[in-house]
Amino acid sequence: MAKKVFVSGCYDLLHSGHVEFFQQASRYGDLYVGIGSDATYLEYKHRKPMFPQEERLFMIKNIKAVKDAYINEGSGVSEDMAGEVAEDGSGDARPTGILFREQSGAS
């Protein structure tokens, strides 16, 4: 069974740095990406996202390095992510790796 790697973020203004981060993270196992909901984005950033959650989800799901992506429920921390990935049919939602990237204040 492949390792599962979880990352989470808003990814409103998707750029090459995000794609590089996904490529690096996917080297550790199957990459699952949690995307901040529009409500969570508004709560954290105090403004609406430029792209709605469904559009951000579509873009992330179509990146080659990403195994699957979903819109986070709750705050997007690891406990929320594990429940989402359990639905992949493997029966095991325990992460084998979680990567954190320090935010620089940019989207």
Sequence and secondary structure as in RCSB ss.txt:
>XXXX:A:sequence
MAKKVFVSGCYDLLHSGHVEFFQQASRYGDLYVGIGSDATYLEYKHRKPMFPQEERLFMIKNIKAVKDAYINEGS
GVSEDMAGEVAEDGSGDARPTGILFREQSGAS
>XXXX:A:secstr
   EEEEEE  TT  HHHHHHHHHHHTTSEEEEEE  HHHHHHHHSS  SS HHHHHHHHHTSTT SEEEE STT
  HHHHHHHHGGGTTS    SEE      S  
